[in-house]
Amino acid sequence: MVCRINELLIDSHWPIVIIGAGQAGLSAAHYLWRDGLAPGKDFIILDAGDGPGGAWRKRWHSLTLGNTNHISDLPGFPLGHPDPNVPASEVVSDYYSRFERELELCVIRPAEVDTVRSEEEPGQGRLNIAATIDGEQVTLSCDYLINATGTWTQPYVPFIPGIAEFEGHQLHTVNFRDVEDFRGLRTLVVGGGISATQFLLELSEVTDTLWATRRPPNFTSREFDGQWGLEVERAVRERTLSGLAPASVVRTTGLPIRREFREGIDSGVLVSRGMFDRILPHGVHFPGIDDTETPITSEGLGPSASDHLAVPESWAPFEKPQLEDVDVIFWNTGFRAALKHLAPLRLRTPDGGISMETEVAVKDDPRLFLVGYGSASSTVGATRAGRIAARELLKRMSGGRQPQRKSGALST
């Protein structure tokens, strides 16, 4: 159902608030709903999007389910077998929309959460939420918060000396729209993940490209099956539970050795020239690398860890210092968890991560659950994390006073 902002929402109190209606948030909502909690009465969802689909609705048109990593089903609601040639943004937006309608979820959008603060001592009392909902400033509170804000809104670009002096065009993965925008413009693609490799293959059809990565491309001969997915989650979970910031996705997942990737390597398109150390007004400077500095692995983690390079010919850094003229720097350098609104809760450790009691429960705040963080950021992990968060939250609710909502249900 569509939940409209009205006087019942302003200054209202809710037992549970979910922030984010992507895969993780919808999964958590499903398990709360399945265990008897009523949408719009016991819990609401605040989502920053203009419509269903989470970050998928913002993906570029050429990304289809035929060329992306597998999308896991939402719980109890199989995706089926959509046309692999239809843009993923359309398929997933429609899929999530049908899921929301089926469960009659109360999703309020567009709702941008600005801050979450503790009413009392850290970890105690209510959580106060300040949000901008459909352009209006709103405050509300809750007893428990499930945060499922993902990473898409926090693109990461590393600092490289001279970055502000570049006179060409710079963009990040989130800004990509159409390959034709690059026609005739020599493009430097930065980053070793799946997006970078796919963009390189597309861009090479319309312009000259150059690939830069800090490490050798992490190609792996591992089959991307269920066991692989479990090992990815385990590796990321161990890092997250230690309080460390999550590593890059590709460092754990690796890159599949697909036929088109092998062809790209053979043609020279998918061959990294190492990492540049300085940006100039019209290009970049590569420092060069000698034999003593050449890494023998891609420093993979979990299932992609190896004592050798699976595809050594994909790594050919410049041996001597080299200046390369480029018109475009295309950053495919990943994302960080979108948690700025939680900053007032002071959850970060000195290492930059968040100490977690379990895969989803924050160690120092029993009111807060993070789904879509760390090992829960993959589509498989997000669905699983939603289930775990709902289970642990309900256990905490049943162990003490049942939170009571003070205002009536939202209008539909």
C-alpha positions as semicolon CSV with decimal commas, in nm:
position;residue;x (nm);y (nm);z (nm)
1;M;0,000;0,000;0,000
2;V;0,104;0,360;-0,043
3;C;0,153;0,534;0,289
4;R;0,098;0,906;0,266
5;I;0,260;1,160;0,492
6;N;0,002;1,315;0,723
7;E;-0,039;1,445;1,075
8;L;-0,016;1,091;1,211
9;L;0,342;1,055;1,090
10;I;0,475;1,387;1,218
11;D;0,618;1,347;1,571
12;S;0,488;0,989;1,579
13;H;0,645;0,693;1,758
14;W;0,682;0,346;1,611
15;P;0,799;0,015;1,753
16;I;1,016;-0,044;1,445
17;V;1,139;0,173;1,160
18;I;1,320;0,030;0,857
19;I;1,533;0,272;0,656
20;G;1,567;0,159;0,296
21;A;1,344;-0,048;0,066
22;G;1,609;-0,234;-0,131
23;Q;1,665;-0,608;-0,106
24;A;1,781;-0,601;0,257
25;G;1,504;-0,372;0,381
26;L;1,228;-0,560;0,200
27;S;1,361;-0,891;0,326
28;A;1,353;-0,767;0,686
29;A;1,001;-0,635;0,632
30;H;0,888;-0,973;0,500
31;Y;1,004;-1,160;0,809
32;L;0,847;-0,906;1,044
33;W;0,523;-0,936;0,847
34;R;0,543;-1,316;0,844
35;D;0,573;-1,324;1,222
36;G;0,258;-1,120;1,270
37;L;0,370;-0,758;1,276
38;A;0,142;-0,526;1,081
39;P;0,280;-0,281;0,822
40;G;0,170;0,073;0,900
41;K;0,096;-0,020;1,260
42;D;0,395;-0,205;1,404
43;F;0,655;-0,092;1,152
44;I;0,705;0,146;0,862
45;I;0,969;0,176;0,590
46;L;1,134;0,505;0,496
47;D;1,282;0,497;0,146
48;A;1,473;0,775;-0,030
49;G;1,378;0,661;-0,381
50;D;1,105;0,809;-0,597
51;G;0,966;0,460;-0,648
52;P;1,036;0,090;-0,584
53;G;1,359;-0,074;-0,693
54;G;1,623;0,050;-0,451
55;A;1,955;0,133;-0,618
56;W;1,861;-0,083;-0,916
57;R;1,621;0,180;-1,050
58;K;1,921;0,410;-1,103
59;R;2,137;0,166;-1,297
60;W;2,238;0,239;-1,655
61;H;2,019;0,125;-1,942
62;S;2,269;-0,122;-2,089
63;L;2,288;-0,322;-1,766
64;T;2,059;-0,622;-1,805
65;L;2,006;-0,937;-1,603
66;G;2,196;-1,112;-1,879
67;N;2,524;-0,933;-1,802
68;T;2,505;-0,869;-1,430
69;N;2,574;-1,087;-1,128
70;H;2,287;-1,303;-1,008
71;I;1,999;-1,128;-0,830
72;S;1,863;-1,333;-0,542
73;D;1,491;-1,377;-0,490
74;L;1,306;-1,182;-0,227
75;P;1,179;-1,421;0,043
76;G;0,870;-1,615;-0,057
77;F;0,843;-1,428;-0,388
78;P;1,047;-1,577;-0,674
79;L;1,162;-1,344;-0,950
80;G;1,112;-1,614;-1,210
81;H;1,283;-1,592;-1,548
82;P;1,258;-1,237;-1,683
83;D;1,386;-1,144;-2,027
84;P;1,768;-1,121;-1,993
85;N;1,773;-0,839;-2,249
86;V;1,544;-0,603;-2,056
87;P;1,727;-0,337;-1,850
88;A;1,781;-0,454;-1,492
89;S;1,648;-0,121;-1,366
90;E;1,307;-0,198;-1,516
91;V;1,296;-0,565;-1,415
92;V;1,396;-0,511;-1,052
93;S;1,180;-0,200;-1,004
94;D;0,876;-0,394;-1,122
95;Y;0,973;-0,696;-0,909
96;Y;1,012;-0,491;-0,591
97;S;0,689;-0,303;-0,663
98;R;0,493;-0,627;-0,690
99;F;0,650;-0,750;-0,365
100;E;0,551;-0,431;-0,180
101;R;0,193;-0,461;-0,305
102;E;0,169;-0,832;-0,223
103;L;0,265;-0,775;0,142
104;E;0,083;-0,439;0,161
105;L;0,398;-0,284;0,301
106;C;0,387;0,071;0,429
107;V;0,669;0,238;0,234
108;I;0,697;0,614;0,271
109;R;0,886;0,785;-0,013
110;P;1,070;0,991;-0,101
111;A;1,199;0,997;0,257
112;E;1,558;1,107;0,313
113;V;1,676;1,036;0,668
114;D;1,904;1,316;0,784
115;T;2,005;1,205;1,134
116;V;1,936;0,937;1,392
117;R;2,005;1,032;1,754
118;S;1,970;0,861;2,089
119;E;1,717;1,014;2,325
120;E;1,908;0,899;2,631
121;E;2,248;0,744;2,699
122;P;2,409;0,556;2,410
123;G;2,222;0,232;2,351
124;Q;1,926;0,330;2,569
125;G;1,582;0,483;2,521
126;R;1,424;0,581;2,195
127;L;1,593;0,661;1,869
128;N;1,491;0,998;1,727
129;I;1,482;1,029;1,349
130;A;1,498;1,356;1,157
131;A;1,394;1,314;0,795
132;T;1,291;1,507;0,488
133;I;0,977;1,344;0,352
134;D;0,840;1,469;0,023
135;G;1,017;1,798;0,088
136;E;0,884;1,842;0,442
137;Q;1,093;1,826;0,760
138;V;0,961;1,550;0,985
139;T;1,069;1,405;1,319
140;L;0,966;1,065;1,448
141;S;1,100;0,807;1,691
142;C;1,126;0,433;1,728
143;D;1,228;0,163;1,973
144;Y;1,420;-0,041;1,716
145;L;1,580;0,058;1,389
146;I;1,673;-0,165;1,096
147;N;1,912;0,027;0,874
148;A;1,918;-0,095;0,513
149;T;2,058;0,205;0,326
150;G;2,311;0,013;0,118
151;T;2,603;0,184;-0,055
152;W;2,484;0,337;-0,384
153;T;2,453;0,691;-0,246
154;Q;2,813;0,691;-0,120
155;P;3,039;0,653;-0,425
156;Y;3,407;0,642;-0,339
157;V;3,682;0,821;-0,532
158;P;4,038;0,792;-0,394
159;F;4,247;1,104;-0,359
160;I;4,522;1,125;-0,618
161;P;4,749;1,433;-0,627
162;G;4,634;1,668;-0,900
163;I;4,277;1,540;-0,914
164;A;4,135;1,893;-0,892
165;E;4,355;2,016;-1,179
166;F;4,228;1,772;-1,442
167;E;4,066;1,968;-1,726
168;G;3,890;1,675;-1,887
169;H;3,577;1,501;-1,763
170;Q;3,556;1,287;-1,448
171;L;3,266;1,064;-1,349
172;H;3,185;0,771;-1,122
173;T;2,989;0,453;-1,190
174;V;2,675;0,618;-1,054
175;N;2,694;0,889;-1,321
176;F;2,716;0,658;-1,624
177;R;2,426;0,682;-1,867
178;D;2,525;0,591;-2,223
179;V;2,836;0,463;-2,397
180;E;2,782;0,717;-2,676
181;D;2,878;0,993;-2,432
182;F;3,237;0,864;-2,460
183;R;3,266;0,835;-2,837
184;G;3,605;0,959;-2,953
185;L;3,720;1,050;-2,601
186;R;4,018;0,851;-2,475
187;T;3,897;0,709;-2,146
188;L;4,091;0,592;-1,843
189;V;3,884;0,337;-1,648
190;V;3,996;0,307;-1,286
191;G;3,905;0,008;-1,068
192;G;3,925;-0,371;-1,077
193;G;3,564;-0,474;-1,022
194;I;3,301;-0,629;-1,246
195;S;3,162;-0,288;-1,345
196;A;3,502;-0,169;-1,467
197;T;3,551;-0,476;-1,685
198;Q;3,204;-0,449;-1,836
199;F;3,245;-0,078;-1,906
200;L;3,583;-0,134;-2,069
201;L;3,433;-0,383;-2,311
202;E;3,147;-0,147;-2,397
203;L;3,365;0,163;-2,428
204;S;3,621;-0,011;-2,646
205;E;3,355;-0,023;-2,918
206;V;3,345;0,358;-2,944
207;T;3,682;0,487;-2,821
208;D;4,036;0,413;-2,705
209;T;4,055;0,292;-2,344
210;L;4,317;0,248;-2,074
211;W;4,274;0,038;-1,758
212;A;4,426;0,126;-1,420
213;T;4,414;-0,092;-1,107
214;R;4,610;-0,093;-0,780
215;R;4,646;-0,471;-0,784
216;P;4,651;-0,731;-1,059
217;P;4,295;-0,803;-1,179
218;N;4,147;-1,061;-0,945
219;F;4,033;-1,316;-1,202
220;T;3,944;-1,650;-1,048
221;S;3,877;-1,994;-1,189
222;R;3,631;-2,063;-0,906
223;E;3,278;-2,144;-1,015
224;F;3,031;-1,882;-0,890
225;D;2,798;-2,135;-0,727
226;G;2,620;-2,156;-0,394
227;Q;2,931;-2,270;-0,208
228;W;3,125;-1,976;-0,350
229;G;2,854;-1,739;-0,226
230;L;2,871;-1,883;0,125
231;E;3,249;-1,848;0,131
232;V;3,226;-1,486;0,017
233;E;2,983;-1,407;0,297
234;R;3,197;-1,589;0,552
235;A;3,512;-1,399;0,458
236;V;3,339;-1,061;0,467
237;R;3,156;-1,147;0,789
238;E;3,480;-1,232;0,969
239;R;3,624;-0,896;0,870
240;T;3,309;-0,710;0,970
241;L;3,280;-0,880;1,310
242;S;3,638;-0,779;1,385
243;G;3,535;-0,414;1,350
244;L;3,735;-0,355;1,030
245;A;3,593;-0,158;0,741
246;P;3,467;-0,385;0,460
247;A;3,719;-0,454;0,183
248;S;3,638;-0,396;-0,184
249;V;3,380;-0,635;-0,324
250;V;3,600;-0,777;-0,599
251;R;3,884;-0,854;-0,360
252;T;3,661;-1,121;-0,209
253;T;3,437;-1,228;-0,497
254;G;3,700;-1,229;-0,769
255;L;3,623;-1,185;-1,140
256;P;3,478;-1,473;-1,343
257;I;3,677;-1,583;-1,647
258;R;3,392;-1,541;-1,892
259;R;3,437;-1,586;-2,265
260;E;3,394;-1,214;-2,333
261;F;3,647;-1,129;-2,061
262;R;3,901;-1,371;-2,208
263;E;3,848;-1,209;-2,549
264;G;3,894;-0,867;-2,389
265;I;4,224;-0,977;-2,236
266;D;4,346;-1,120;-2,565
267;S;4,259;-0,796;-2,745
268;G;4,442;-0,585;-2,484
269;V;4,130;-0,408;-2,357
270;L;4,121;-0,593;-2,024
271;V;4,489;-0,553;-1,947
272;S;4,570;-0,333;-1,647
273;R;4,866;-0,095;-1,674
274;G;4,899;-0,058;-1,297
275;M;4,803;0,251;-1,098
276;F;4,889;0,612;-1,172
277;D;5,028;0,832;-0,896
278;R;4,956;1,180;-1,030
279;I;4,685;1,351;-1,233
280;L;4,779;1,625;-1,479
281;P;4,552;1,876;-1,656
282;H;4,527;1,653;-1,964
283;G;4,639;1,311;-1,849
284;V;4,793;1,095;-1,579
285;H;5,140;0,983;-1,474
286;F;5,225;0,617;-1,413
287;P;5,536;0,568;-1,194
288;G;5,642;0,242;-1,356
289;I;5,717;-0,082;-1,177
290;D;6,028;-0,300;-1,179
291;D;6,052;-0,677;-1,148
292;T;6,114;-0,664;-0,772
293;E;5,783;-0,482;-0,720
294;T;5,572;-0,707;-0,940
295;P;5,309;-0,882;-0,722
296;I;5,265;-1,254;-0,770
297;T;4,902;-1,253;-0,650
298;S;4,603;-1,020;-0,665
299;E;4,576;-1,032;-0,283
300;G;4,232;-1,188;-0,298
301;L;4,038;-1,277;0,015
302;G;3,814;-1,571;0,096
303;P;3,725;-1,787;-0,206
304;S;3,930;-1,571;-0,445
305;A;4,253;-1,607;-0,245
306;S;4,531;-1,771;-0,446
307;D;4,908;-1,808;-0,444
308;H;4,928;-1,713;-0,812
309;L;4,760;-1,497;-1,077
310;A;4,483;-1,689;-1,250
311;V;4,525;-1,479;-1,566
312;P;4,874;-1,323;-1,551
313;E;4,843;-1,173;-1,899
314;S;4,575;-0,932;-1,766
315;W;4,848;-0,751;-1,565
316;A;5,103;-0,547;-1,762
317;P;5,199;-0,235;-1,565
318;F;5,424;0,019;-1,731
319;E;5,785;-0,073;-1,656
320;K;5,911;0,286;-1,672
321;P;5,750;0,618;-1,576
322;Q;5,488;0,699;-1,836
323;L;5,264;0,997;-1,917
324;E;4,932;0,909;-2,075
325;D;4,697;1,165;-2,229
326;V;4,329;1,103;-2,150
327;D;4,007;1,295;-2,203
328;V;3,800;1,116;-1,940
329;I;3,874;0,957;-1,602
330;F;3,602;0,706;-1,525
331;W;3,614;0,605;-1,157
332;N;3,480;0,255;-1,093
333;T;3,628;0,253;-0,746
334;G;3,336;0,126;-0,547
335;F;3,126;0,257;-0,264
336;R;3,119;0,299;0,109
337;A;2,832;0,210;0,341
338;A;2,574;0,491;0,347
339;L;2,572;0,549;0,721
340;K;2,626;0,925;0,760
341;H;2,284;0,966;0,918
342;L;2,398;0,736;1,201
343;A;2,704;0,951;1,281
344;P;2,544;1,103;1,596
345;L;2,538;0,752;1,748
346;R;2,921;0,736;1,728
347;L;2,940;0,376;1,616
348;R;3,272;0,385;1,427
349;T;3,582;0,213;1,564
350;P;3,931;0,365;1,523
351;D;3,978;0,126;1,229
352;G;3,683;0,283;1,049
353;G;3,443;-0,008;1,086
354;I;3,156;-0,075;1,324
355;S;3,183;-0,336;1,599
356;M;2,916;-0,596;1,538
357;E;2,782;-0,842;1,796
358;T;2,642;-1,063;1,521
359;E;2,620;-1,036;1,145
360;V;2,349;-0,770;1,179
361;A;2,338;-0,656;1,543
362;V;2,552;-0,359;1,648
363;K;2,764;-0,450;1,948
364;D;2,721;-0,128;2,144
365;D;2,356;-0,052;2,060
366;P;2,088;-0,320;2,111
367;R;1,829;-0,103;1,934
368;L;2,009;-0,098;1,602
369;F;2,047;-0,356;1,325
370;L;2,251;-0,310;1,008
371;V;2,139;-0,512;0,706
372;G;2,313;-0,462;0,375
373;Y;2,640;-0,390;0,558
374;G;2,953;-0,604;0,529
375;S;2,866;-0,962;0,436
376;A;2,503;-0,856;0,401
377;S;2,578;-0,622;0,110
378;S;2,548;-0,891;-0,159
379;T;2,204;-0,986;-0,288
380;V;2,229;-1,330;-0,125
381;G;2,362;-1,183;0,198
382;A;2,101;-0,907;0,204
383;T;1,809;-1,150;0,199
384;R;1,968;-1,365;0,468
385;A;2,053;-1,061;0,681
386;G;1,694;-0,939;0,667
387;R;1,578;-1,272;0,809
388;I;1,839;-1,270;1,085
389;A;1,766;-0,907;1,179
390;A;1,393;-0,972;1,207
391;R;1,451;-1,283;1,418
392;E;1,694;-1,113;1,657
393;L;1,478;-0,802;1,684
394;L;1,166;-1,000;1,767
395;K;1,360;-1,197;2,026
396;R;1,463;-0,873;2,196
397;M;1,109;-0,738;2,184
398;S;0,965;-1,052;2,341
399;G;1,231;-1,050;2,610
400;G;1,113;-0,723;2,758
401;R;0,834;-0,471;2,738
402;Q;0,647;-0,488;2,410
403;P;0,683;-0,143;2,249
404;Q;0,349;0,032;2,201
405;R;0,287;0,271;1,916
406;K;0,113;0,587;2,028
407;S;-0,055;0,701;1,708
408;G;-0,298;0,534;1,473
409;A;-0,220;0,368;1,144
410;L;-0,119;0,574;0,843
411;S;-0,377;0,649;0,577
412;T;-0,361;0,443;0,259
